[in-house]
Amino acid sequence: MSTRQHRHYSTEFKLQVVKAYLDGEGSLKVLARRCEITHTLILFWLDKHRRGALTDEVDLEEKVRESDAKIAALE
């Protein structure tokens, strides 16, 4: 049984992939192969984008929360 490692992608990268799809630069599967990710991950990002949950502001808020949690753990 293999274990998968979770990779983290920047909001900028996610938005680039979403924009490429919306601009017709390729199908989900073509873009997924090109970016070495799954097409279902692109679908997830598209859904977040449509709901307004994939923005630089949301990314910054998440980073602040993660930093606060790390600081609290160290204290």
Buried (B, 14 or more C-beta within 10 A) or exposed (E): EEEEEEEEEEBEEBBEBBEBBEEEEBEBEEBBEEBEBEBEBBEEBBEBBEEEEBEEEEBEEEEEEEEEEEEEEEE
